[in-house]
Amino acid sequence: MTAPPAAPARAGPAQAVSNFAQRSLGALGAVVVPYVVARVIVLGALAFAHLVVSRTHPSSPGVAARVHQGLLAWDAGFYESIARFGYRPFGHQALRFFPLFPLAARALAWLPGVSDRVAVVVIANLGTLIGTALLVVLVRRETGDDPLARRSAWLLSLAPPAFVLVLGYAEGLLLVFTVACFLALRPAAGRRPSWLWAALFGYAAALTRPLGVLLVLPVACEAWRHWRGAPRAERAAIALALAGPVAGLVTFLAWSAAAFGDFFLPIRVQTNAGHHGGLSDPFRTLVNDAKGALHHHFGTALHVPWVVLVVVLVVVVWMRLPSPYGAFATGVVLVALSGTNLDSFERYALSAFPLVIVGAMGLASRRVERVVLTLSAAGLLAYALLAFLNLSVP
C-alpha cells in the first residue's frame, strides 16, 4: 500500500525572509534598466532647459528660476524647505505638503555630508526604485505573468507624467506604501491577508500624501470578502487595517490643531482655489480646460486627452483586475477630477498604479510595446522640459 504524500513543510521565518529577498532581488533586476533610462531622459531635459535659458535669456524670471532649481523645482522646493526648517516659517500654505516625506529627508540629512537638498532627491528616487520593484512583485503574484510585470515597470518609468518620480516629490514614497499595502492585502494563494501590515502601510501612505487615505477603499473590499469567516482576533486586525489610512490623516490634522489651532486647516489649504480647489463639476472643469487651447493656455488644454485616457483605463481596471484595484483607482481619479482645475491631474492619476498595470496589459504585442514605450519616452522628455521651462505645472 502506497503511503499518502507528505504535506509540504511550512516555511519558517528565516525561509520566508530568504524567499522574499530572492523575489525582491529578481524584481530589482527587472526595474533597474527602465529606472535608469527614465533618469537619463529627465536629466537630459534639464540640461536642454539650461541650454535654452543660457541662449535665449527669457524675459520671464520664473523660467530661469525653475531651471536653476532643477530637481528641486516646483513642489520639490517646498519639501526641501520643510525638511530643513519645518512648517512654521512658511505659514499655512506649507500644510498642503504632508509630513512623512520631509521627515524622512530630514532624518537622512543627519548623515555626515548629506544636505537636505540631496536627501529630498535621494528619498524620492529611492522610493521610486523600491516602489517599482514592489509593483513587479505584486503583478507577478496577482497574475503570474512575468512579461506583464516587466512591461508594468517600463510603463510606470516612462509614462510622460513620471518625470515627477525623478524630482524631489513625495510620489515615489507614496508608491512604496500603496503597493506594499496591496501586497499585504493580496497574499499568495492559500494565505490570509496581513491586516496589521496593511494598517501600517495605510497609515504611512496617508501621512505621505492626502491620496493615501484612499487605501481605505481596497482595504474595505478585502474586509468585506474575509469578514464573515474571520475569527474574532482577525476581525480586530481587519478593523485596524480599515482605521490605518484614516488614522494617518487624522494624525496630521491633530498636529495642525495643536500647532495652528485649526484641525481642518491642511484640507482647506489643499482645496483652496489657488491649488487643487474645492469640489466642483468635473465636466465643467474639463470644458474650461479644453477652451484653454483657444486662448493659448496649452498647459491646461494638455490635461483633456489624459482625462479621457484615464477614465477608459479605470473602466478596464474594473474589467480586468480584482475589485480592490478598481476601488483604489476610481477613488484617486475622482479626487483628481473633483477640483476647480485640472492642474497636476496626470501626477495624481499616476498614483493610481492599477492604471499602469492595465495599460501594460495592452502592450502584449512586441511591436505595440516598442511603439508605445518610444512615444512614452518622447512624452516624458517633453513634459519634463515643459515643467523645467515653467510652461506646465507638474
VOPA-307405 format. One record per residue (C-alpha): residue in one letter; x, y, z. Coordinates in steps of 0.5 Angstrom, whole numbers, plus 500, padded with zeros to 3 digits. Example, Ala and Ser with C-alpha at 12.3 -4.5 7.8 and 13.67 -1.06 7.14 Angstrom:
<atoms>
ATOM | r | c1 | c2 | c3
ATOM | a | 525 | 491 | 516
ATOM | s | 527 | 498 | 514
</atoms>
This chain:
<atoms>
ATOM | r | c1 | c2 | c3
ATOM | m | 500 | 500 | 500
ATOM | t | 503 | 507 | 498
ATOM | a | 504 | 512 | 503
ATOM | p | 500 | 518 | 502
ATOM | p | 505 | 524 | 500
ATOM | a | 507 | 528 | 506
ATOM | a | 505 | 535 | 507
ATOM | p | 510 | 540 | 505
ATOM | a | 514 | 543 | 510
ATOM | r | 511 | 550 | 512
ATOM | a | 517 | 555 | 511
ATOM | g | 520 | 558 | 518
ATOM | p | 521 | 566 | 519
ATOM | a | 528 | 565 | 516
ATOM | q | 526 | 561 | 510
ATOM | a | 520 | 567 | 509
ATOM | v | 525 | 572 | 509
ATOM | s | 530 | 569 | 504
ATOM | n | 524 | 568 | 499
ATOM | f | 522 | 575 | 500
ATOM | a | 529 | 577 | 499
ATOM | q | 530 | 573 | 493
ATOM | r | 524 | 576 | 490
ATOM | s | 526 | 583 | 491
ATOM | l | 533 | 582 | 488
ATOM | g | 529 | 579 | 482
ATOM | a | 524 | 585 | 482
ATOM | l | 530 | 590 | 482
ATOM | g | 533 | 587 | 476
ATOM | a | 527 | 588 | 472
ATOM | v | 527 | 595 | 475
ATOM | v | 534 | 598 | 474
ATOM | v | 534 | 599 | 467
ATOM | p | 528 | 603 | 466
ATOM | y | 529 | 606 | 472
ATOM | v | 536 | 609 | 470
ATOM | v | 533 | 610 | 463
ATOM | a | 528 | 615 | 466
ATOM | r | 533 | 619 | 470
ATOM | v | 537 | 620 | 464
ATOM | i | 532 | 623 | 460
ATOM | v | 529 | 627 | 465
ATOM | l | 537 | 630 | 467
ATOM | g | 537 | 631 | 459
ATOM | a | 531 | 635 | 459
ATOM | l | 534 | 639 | 465
ATOM | a | 541 | 640 | 461
ATOM | f | 537 | 642 | 455
ATOM | a | 533 | 647 | 459
ATOM | h | 539 | 650 | 462
ATOM | l | 542 | 651 | 455
ATOM | v | 535 | 654 | 452
ATOM | v | 536 | 659 | 458
ATOM | s | 543 | 661 | 457
ATOM | r | 542 | 662 | 450
ATOM | t | 535 | 666 | 450
ATOM | h | 535 | 669 | 456
ATOM | p | 528 | 669 | 457
ATOM | s | 525 | 675 | 460
ATOM | s | 520 | 672 | 465
ATOM | p | 524 | 671 | 471
ATOM | g | 520 | 664 | 473
ATOM | v | 524 | 661 | 467
ATOM | a | 531 | 662 | 470
ATOM | a | 529 | 660 | 477
ATOM | r | 525 | 653 | 475
ATOM | v | 532 | 651 | 471
ATOM | h | 536 | 654 | 477
ATOM | q | 532 | 650 | 482
ATOM | g | 533 | 643 | 478
ATOM | l | 531 | 637 | 481
ATOM | l | 528 | 641 | 487
ATOM | a | 523 | 645 | 482
ATOM | w | 516 | 647 | 484
ATOM | d | 513 | 643 | 490
ATOM | a | 520 | 639 | 491
ATOM | g | 523 | 646 | 493
ATOM | f | 517 | 646 | 499
ATOM | y | 519 | 639 | 501
ATOM | e | 526 | 641 | 502
ATOM | s | 525 | 648 | 506
ATOM | i | 520 | 644 | 510
ATOM | a | 526 | 638 | 511
ATOM | r | 531 | 644 | 513
ATOM | f | 526 | 649 | 517
ATOM | g | 520 | 646 | 519
ATOM | y | 513 | 648 | 518
ATOM | r | 512 | 654 | 522
ATOM | p | 517 | 659 | 518
ATOM | f | 512 | 658 | 512
ATOM | g | 506 | 659 | 515
ATOM | h | 499 | 656 | 513
ATOM | q | 501 | 655 | 505
ATOM | a | 506 | 649 | 507
ATOM | l | 501 | 645 | 511
ATOM | r | 499 | 642 | 504
ATOM | f | 505 | 638 | 504
ATOM | f | 504 | 632 | 509
ATOM | p | 510 | 631 | 513
ATOM | l | 513 | 624 | 513
ATOM | f | 517 | 625 | 506
ATOM | p | 520 | 631 | 509
ATOM | l | 521 | 628 | 516
ATOM | a | 525 | 622 | 512
ATOM | a | 529 | 627 | 508
ATOM | r | 531 | 631 | 515
ATOM | a | 533 | 624 | 518
ATOM | l | 537 | 622 | 512
ATOM | a | 540 | 629 | 512
ATOM | w | 543 | 628 | 519
ATOM | l | 548 | 623 | 516
ATOM | p | 555 | 627 | 515
ATOM | g | 556 | 630 | 508
ATOM | v | 548 | 630 | 506
ATOM | s | 545 | 636 | 506
ATOM | d | 537 | 637 | 506
ATOM | r | 537 | 638 | 498
ATOM | v | 541 | 632 | 497
ATOM | a | 537 | 628 | 502
ATOM | v | 530 | 630 | 499
ATOM | v | 532 | 628 | 492
ATOM | v | 535 | 621 | 494
ATOM | i | 529 | 619 | 498
ATOM | a | 525 | 621 | 492
ATOM | n | 529 | 617 | 488
ATOM | l | 530 | 611 | 493
ATOM | g | 523 | 611 | 494
ATOM | t | 521 | 610 | 486
ATOM | l | 526 | 605 | 486
ATOM | i | 523 | 601 | 491
ATOM | g | 516 | 602 | 490
ATOM | t | 517 | 600 | 482
ATOM | a | 520 | 594 | 485
ATOM | l | 515 | 592 | 489
ATOM | l | 510 | 593 | 484
ATOM | v | 513 | 588 | 480
ATOM | v | 513 | 583 | 486
ATOM | l | 505 | 585 | 486
ATOM | v | 504 | 584 | 479
ATOM | r | 508 | 577 | 479
ATOM | r | 504 | 575 | 485
ATOM | e | 497 | 577 | 482
ATOM | t | 498 | 575 | 475
ATOM | g | 504 | 570 | 475
ATOM | d | 506 | 574 | 468
ATOM | d | 513 | 576 | 468
ATOM | p | 513 | 580 | 462
ATOM | l | 507 | 584 | 464
ATOM | a | 511 | 585 | 471
ATOM | r | 517 | 588 | 466
ATOM | r | 512 | 592 | 462
ATOM | s | 509 | 595 | 468
ATOM | a | 516 | 597 | 471
ATOM | w | 517 | 600 | 464
ATOM | l | 511 | 604 | 463
ATOM | l | 511 | 607 | 470
ATOM | s | 518 | 609 | 469
ATOM | l | 517 | 612 | 462
ATOM | a | 510 | 615 | 463
ATOM | p | 510 | 622 | 461
ATOM | p | 508 | 625 | 468
ATOM | a | 513 | 620 | 471
ATOM | f | 518 | 626 | 471
ATOM | v | 516 | 628 | 478
ATOM | l | 519 | 621 | 480
ATOM | v | 526 | 624 | 479
ATOM | l | 524 | 630 | 482
ATOM | g | 524 | 631 | 490
ATOM | y | 517 | 630 | 490
ATOM | a | 513 | 625 | 495
ATOM | e | 510 | 621 | 490
ATOM | g | 516 | 616 | 490
ATOM | l | 515 | 614 | 497
ATOM | l | 507 | 614 | 497
ATOM | l | 508 | 609 | 491
ATOM | v | 512 | 604 | 496
ATOM | f | 507 | 605 | 501
ATOM | t | 501 | 604 | 497
ATOM | v | 504 | 598 | 493
ATOM | a | 506 | 595 | 500
ATOM | c | 499 | 596 | 503
ATOM | f | 496 | 592 | 497
ATOM | l | 502 | 586 | 498
ATOM | a | 499 | 586 | 505
ATOM | l | 492 | 585 | 503
ATOM | r | 493 | 581 | 497
ATOM | p | 498 | 575 | 499
ATOM | a | 500 | 569 | 496
ATOM | a | 494 | 563 | 495
ATOM | g | 493 | 560 | 501
ATOM | r | 495 | 565 | 506
ATOM | r | 491 | 570 | 510
ATOM | p | 492 | 578 | 509
ATOM | s | 497 | 581 | 513
ATOM | w | 492 | 586 | 516
ATOM | l | 497 | 589 | 521
ATOM | w | 502 | 591 | 516
ATOM | a | 496 | 594 | 511
ATOM | a | 495 | 598 | 517
ATOM | l | 502 | 600 | 518
ATOM | f | 503 | 602 | 510
ATOM | g | 496 | 605 | 510
ATOM | y | 498 | 610 | 516
ATOM | a | 504 | 611 | 513
ATOM | a | 501 | 613 | 506
ATOM | a | 496 | 618 | 509
ATOM | l | 502 | 621 | 512
ATOM | t | 506 | 622 | 506
ATOM | r | 500 | 625 | 501
ATOM | p | 493 | 626 | 502
ATOM | l | 491 | 621 | 497
ATOM | g | 494 | 616 | 502
ATOM | v | 488 | 616 | 506
ATOM | l | 484 | 613 | 500
ATOM | l | 487 | 606 | 501
ATOM | v | 481 | 605 | 506
ATOM | l | 478 | 603 | 500
ATOM | p | 482 | 597 | 498
ATOM | v | 482 | 595 | 505
ATOM | a | 474 | 595 | 505
ATOM | c | 474 | 591 | 499
ATOM | e | 478 | 586 | 502
ATOM | a | 475 | 586 | 509
ATOM | w | 468 | 585 | 506
ATOM | r | 471 | 579 | 503
ATOM | h | 474 | 576 | 509
ATOM | w | 470 | 579 | 515
ATOM | r | 464 | 573 | 515
ATOM | g | 469 | 567 | 516
ATOM | a | 474 | 571 | 520
ATOM | p | 475 | 569 | 528
ATOM | r | 475 | 575 | 533
ATOM | a | 482 | 576 | 533
ATOM | e | 483 | 577 | 526
ATOM | r | 476 | 582 | 526
ATOM | a | 480 | 586 | 531
ATOM | a | 486 | 586 | 526
ATOM | i | 481 | 588 | 520
ATOM | a | 479 | 594 | 524
ATOM | l | 486 | 596 | 525
ATOM | a | 487 | 596 | 518
ATOM | l | 481 | 600 | 516
ATOM | a | 483 | 605 | 521
ATOM | g | 490 | 606 | 519
ATOM | p | 489 | 610 | 513
ATOM | v | 484 | 615 | 517
ATOM | a | 489 | 615 | 523
ATOM | g | 495 | 617 | 519
ATOM | l | 491 | 623 | 516
ATOM | v | 488 | 625 | 523
ATOM | t | 495 | 625 | 526
ATOM | f | 497 | 630 | 521
ATOM | l | 490 | 634 | 522
ATOM | a | 491 | 633 | 530
ATOM | w | 498 | 636 | 530
ATOM | s | 495 | 642 | 526
ATOM | a | 490 | 643 | 531
ATOM | a | 496 | 643 | 536
ATOM | a | 501 | 648 | 532
ATOM | f | 496 | 652 | 529
ATOM | g | 489 | 652 | 533
ATOM | d | 486 | 649 | 527
ATOM | f | 484 | 642 | 526
ATOM | f | 482 | 642 | 518
ATOM | l | 487 | 647 | 516
ATOM | p | 491 | 643 | 512
ATOM | i | 485 | 641 | 508
ATOM | r | 482 | 648 | 507
ATOM | v | 489 | 650 | 504
ATOM | q | 489 | 644 | 500
ATOM | t | 482 | 646 | 497
ATOM | n | 484 | 653 | 496
ATOM | a | 482 | 656 | 489
ATOM | g | 490 | 657 | 488
ATOM | h | 491 | 650 | 489
ATOM | h | 487 | 644 | 487
ATOM | g | 481 | 647 | 489
ATOM | g | 474 | 645 | 493
ATOM | l | 469 | 640 | 490
ATOM | s | 467 | 642 | 483
ATOM | d | 463 | 639 | 477
ATOM | p | 469 | 635 | 473
ATOM | f | 465 | 636 | 467
ATOM | r | 465 | 644 | 467
ATOM | t | 473 | 644 | 469
ATOM | l | 474 | 639 | 463
ATOM | v | 471 | 644 | 458
ATOM | n | 474 | 650 | 461
ATOM | d | 481 | 647 | 461
ATOM | a | 479 | 645 | 454
ATOM | k | 478 | 652 | 452
ATOM | g | 485 | 654 | 454
ATOM | a | 487 | 652 | 448
ATOM | l | 483 | 658 | 444
ATOM | h | 487 | 663 | 449
ATOM | h | 494 | 660 | 448
ATOM | h | 493 | 656 | 455
ATOM | f | 496 | 650 | 452
ATOM | g | 499 | 647 | 459
ATOM | t | 491 | 647 | 461
ATOM | a | 489 | 644 | 455
ATOM | l | 494 | 638 | 455
ATOM | h | 490 | 635 | 461
ATOM | v | 484 | 634 | 457
ATOM | p | 486 | 628 | 453
ATOM | w | 489 | 625 | 459
ATOM | v | 483 | 625 | 463
ATOM | v | 480 | 621 | 457
ATOM | l | 485 | 616 | 457
ATOM | v | 485 | 615 | 465
ATOM | v | 477 | 615 | 465
ATOM | v | 478 | 609 | 460
ATOM | l | 483 | 606 | 464
ATOM | v | 479 | 606 | 470
ATOM | v | 474 | 602 | 467
ATOM | v | 479 | 597 | 464
ATOM | v | 481 | 596 | 471
ATOM | w | 475 | 594 | 474
ATOM | m | 474 | 589 | 468
ATOM | r | 481 | 586 | 469
ATOM | l | 483 | 587 | 476
ATOM | p | 480 | 585 | 483
ATOM | s | 476 | 590 | 486
ATOM | p | 481 | 593 | 491
ATOM | y | 485 | 595 | 485
ATOM | g | 478 | 598 | 482
ATOM | a | 476 | 602 | 488
ATOM | f | 483 | 605 | 489
ATOM | a | 484 | 607 | 482
ATOM | t | 477 | 610 | 482
ATOM | g | 478 | 614 | 488
ATOM | v | 484 | 617 | 486
ATOM | v | 481 | 619 | 479
ATOM | l | 475 | 622 | 483
ATOM | v | 479 | 626 | 487
ATOM | a | 484 | 629 | 482
ATOM | l | 478 | 631 | 478
ATOM | s | 474 | 634 | 483
ATOM | g | 478 | 640 | 484
ATOM | t | 476 | 647 | 480
ATOM | n | 482 | 646 | 476
ATOM | l | 486 | 640 | 473
ATOM | d | 493 | 642 | 475
ATOM | s | 497 | 636 | 476
ATOM | f | 492 | 632 | 474
ATOM | e | 497 | 627 | 471
ATOM | r | 501 | 627 | 477
ATOM | y | 495 | 625 | 481
ATOM | a | 493 | 619 | 476
ATOM | l | 500 | 616 | 476
ATOM | s | 499 | 615 | 484
ATOM | a | 493 | 610 | 482
ATOM | f | 498 | 605 | 480
ATOM | p | 493 | 600 | 477
ATOM | l | 492 | 604 | 471
ATOM | v | 499 | 603 | 470
ATOM | i | 498 | 595 | 470
ATOM | v | 492 | 595 | 465
ATOM | g | 496 | 600 | 461
ATOM | a | 502 | 595 | 461
ATOM | m | 496 | 589 | 459
ATOM | g | 495 | 593 | 453
ATOM | l | 502 | 592 | 451
ATOM | a | 503 | 585 | 450
ATOM | s | 505 | 585 | 442
ATOM | r | 512 | 587 | 442
ATOM | r | 511 | 592 | 436
ATOM | v | 506 | 595 | 440
ATOM | e | 510 | 595 | 446
ATOM | r | 516 | 598 | 443
ATOM | v | 512 | 604 | 439
ATOM | v | 508 | 606 | 446
ATOM | l | 514 | 606 | 450
ATOM | t | 518 | 610 | 445
ATOM | l | 512 | 615 | 445
ATOM | s | 512 | 615 | 452
ATOM | a | 520 | 616 | 453
ATOM | a | 519 | 622 | 448
ATOM | g | 513 | 625 | 452
ATOM | l | 517 | 624 | 458
ATOM | l | 522 | 628 | 455
ATOM | a | 517 | 634 | 453
ATOM | y | 513 | 634 | 460
ATOM | a | 520 | 635 | 464
ATOM | l | 522 | 640 | 459
ATOM | l | 516 | 644 | 460
ATOM | a | 516 | 644 | 467
ATOM | f | 523 | 646 | 468
ATOM | l | 522 | 652 | 463
ATOM | n | 516 | 654 | 467
ATOM | l | 511 | 652 | 462
ATOM | s | 507 | 647 | 465
ATOM | v | 505 | 645 | 473
ATOM | p | 507 | 638 | 475
</atoms>
